[in-house]
Amino acid sequence: MLCFVSITSGIAQVLVKRQVTLMGSVFEISLVDRDSAITNQHIDEVISEIDRIENLISEWRPQTQIAAVNRNAGIKPVKVDREVFELTKRAIQYAQNSGGAFDISIVALDKVWVFDGSMTTMPTEDLVKRSVAKVGYQHIRLDSASSTIFLELPGMKIGFGSIGKGYAADRGRDIMKAKGIEAV
């Protein structure tokens, strides 16, 4: 944690920076306020918000709503919080706007390509074909009235690694701005 104090217009301003690893990434949270203790409490609130979002949308944590959606692919729709529903709806819009270049269902390839340095051989062509068959935002069904997500294909998965971190950062910023903290 870094803490800097400056005087602006006769008012002491404290810049507090803290790094934390959440959602598989390093977040650096920087806030400016009048008191370092209060500023640290605000940073704790931002961290709590990021953690809350991760507990909704992580496909890696088995208790999350998205993990439940993935487990029920091809079986049944899963009721999710409105926030998760709207984020999924937004992701599908991004996929449509990009002609499929952006697609949250790419997570189905998680068994084919492992990006942790452990792969020693290329996946077989058959494995790639079987995995790619599970990708396609067009197979994500949303029911707004019941706030459910249904993945039509067994073995299909969705994940928010591509937009979830930005969403969490935006939510943290919005919470701080609502508290009157302008320098976030």
C-alpha positions in Angstrom: 0.0 0.0 0.0 1.2 3.5 -0.9 0.1 6.6 0.8 0.9 10.2 -0.3 -0.3 13.5 1.2 -0.5 16.8 -0.6 -2.1 20.1 0.2 -4.4 21.6 -2.4 -6.3 24.8 -1.7 -5.4 24.5 2.0 -7.0 21.1 2.3 -4.8 18.0 2.9 -5.4 15.3 0.3 -4.3 11.8 0.7 -3.7 9.4 -2.2 -3.8 5.8 -1.2 -3.0 3.0 -3.6 -3.4 -0.7 -3.0 -2.9 -3.7 -5.2 -5.0 -6.8 -4.8 -5.4 -10.0 -6.9 -9.0 -10.8 -7.6 -10.7 -12.4 -10.6 -7.3 -13.9 -11.6 -5.9 -10.4 -12.2 -4.1 -7.6 -10.3 -6.3 -4.6 -9.5 -4.6 -1.4 -8.4 -7.1 0.8 -6.5 -6.1 4.4 -6.1 -8.3 6.9 -4.2 -7.8 10.5 -3.1 -9.6 11.8 0.0 -8.9 13.8 3.1 -8.2 11.0 5.6 -6.1 7.9 5.0 -8.1 5.7 7.4 -11.4 6.5 5.6 -9.7 6.2 2.2 -8.6 2.7 3.2 -12.1 1.8 4.3 -13.3 3.0 0.9 -10.7 0.8 -0.8 -12.0 -2.1 1.3 -15.5 -1.4 -0.1 -14.2 -1.5 -3.7 -12.4 -4.8 -3.0 -15.6 -6.2 -1.4 -17.6 -5.2 -4.5 -15.1 -6.8 -6.9 -15.2 -10.0 -4.7 -19.0 -9.9 -4.7 -19.1 -9.8 -8.5 -16.5 -12.5 -8.8 -18.8 -14.7 -6.6 -21.6 -14.1 -9.1 -19.8 -14.6 -12.4 -16.7 -16.7 -12.0 -16.9 -19.9 -13.9 -14.1 -21.3 -11.6 -15.9 -21.0 -8.3 -18.5 -23.8 -8.1 -21.0 -21.9 -6.0 -21.5 -19.0 -8.5 -24.5 -18.5 -10.7 -22.4 -18.8 -13.9 -21.0 -22.1 -12.7 -24.6 -23.3 -12.2 -25.5 -22.2 -15.7 -22.5 -24.1 -17.1 -23.3 -27.2 -15.1 -26.9 -27.2 -16.5 -25.9 -26.7 -20.1 -28.2 -28.7 -22.3 -30.3 -29.6 -19.3 -32.3 -26.7 -18.0 -32.4 -22.9 -17.6 -30.9 -21.4 -14.5 -32.5 -18.5 -12.6 -29.9 -15.8 -12.0 -29.8 -12.3 -10.4 -30.9 -9.5 -12.7 -27.3 -8.2 -12.6 -25.9 -11.4 -14.0 -28.8 -11.6 -16.6 -28.1 -8.0 -17.8 -24.3 -8.6 -18.0 -25.0 -11.8 -20.1 -27.4 -9.8 -22.3 -24.7 -7.2 -22.8 -22.1 -9.8 -23.7 -24.4 -11.3 -26.3 -24.9 -7.8 -27.8 -21.1 -7.5 -28.0 -21.0 -10.8 -29.8 -23.6 -9.7 -32.3 -21.9 -6.4 -32.8 -18.6 -8.1 -33.5 -19.9 -10.8 -35.7 -18.9 -13.4 -33.2 -15.3 -12.2 -32.8 -16.2 -11.6 -29.1 -18.0 -14.6 -27.6 -18.4 -15.5 -23.9 -19.1 -19.1 -24.9 -15.4 -19.6 -25.9 -14.9 -21.0 -22.4 -15.9 -24.4 -23.8 -12.3 -24.5 -25.2 -10.9 -24.6 -21.7 -10.0 -28.3 -22.0 -8.3 -27.7 -25.4 -6.0 -24.8 -24.7 -4.5 -24.4 -21.3 -2.7 -21.1 -20.9 -0.8 -21.8 -17.6 2.3 -23.1 -19.4 1.5 -26.8 -18.8 0.7 -27.7 -22.4 3.4 -29.8 -23.9 1.6 -30.9 -27.1 -0.9 -29.5 -29.5 -4.5 -30.8 -29.0 -5.7 -33.3 -31.5 -7.8 -32.0 -34.4 -10.7 -34.1 -33.2 -10.6 -32.6 -29.7 -10.5 -29.1 -31.2 -13.5 -29.9 -33.5 -15.5 -31.3 -30.6 -14.8 -28.3 -28.4 -15.5 -25.7 -31.1 -18.9 -27.4 -31.6 -19.8 -26.2 -28.1 -19.0 -22.5 -28.9 -21.6 -20.1 -30.2 -23.4 -17.2 -28.5 -26.4 -18.0 -30.7 -27.0 -21.0 -28.4 -27.4 -18.8 -25.3 -31.1 -18.4 -24.5 -32.2 -15.6 -22.2 -35.6 -15.4 -20.7 -36.1 -11.8 -19.4 -39.4 -12.5 -17.6 -38.0 -15.3 -15.5 -34.4 -14.0 -15.4 -32.9 -17.3 -16.6 -30.0 -18.3 -18.8 -30.1 -21.5 -20.8 -27.1 -22.9 -22.7 -28.7 -25.1 -25.4 -25.7 -27.4 -26.0 -24.6 -30.0 -23.4 -21.0 -29.2 -22.5 -21.3 -25.5 -23.5 -19.9 -23.0 -21.1 -19.9 -19.2 -20.7 -17.4 -17.1 -18.8 -16.8 -13.4 -18.1 -13.1 -13.2 -18.0 -13.1 -10.9 -21.0 -15.5 -8.3 -19.6 -16.0 -9.2 -15.9 -12.9 -7.3 -14.7 -13.9 -4.1 -16.5 -17.4 -4.4 -15.1 -16.1 -4.9 -11.6 -13.8 -1.9 -11.9 -16.6 0.2 -13.2 -18.8 -0.8 -10.3 -16.1 0.1 -7.8 -15.7 3.5 -9.4 -19.4 4.1 -9.5 -19.7 3.3 -5.8 -16.9 5.7 -4.9 -18.4 8.5 -7.1 -21.7 8.0 -5.3 -19.9 8.7 -2.1 -18.5 11.9 -3.5 -15.0 10.7 -4.2 -14.0 12.3 -7.5 -10.4 11.1 -7.8 -10.8 7.4 -8.5 
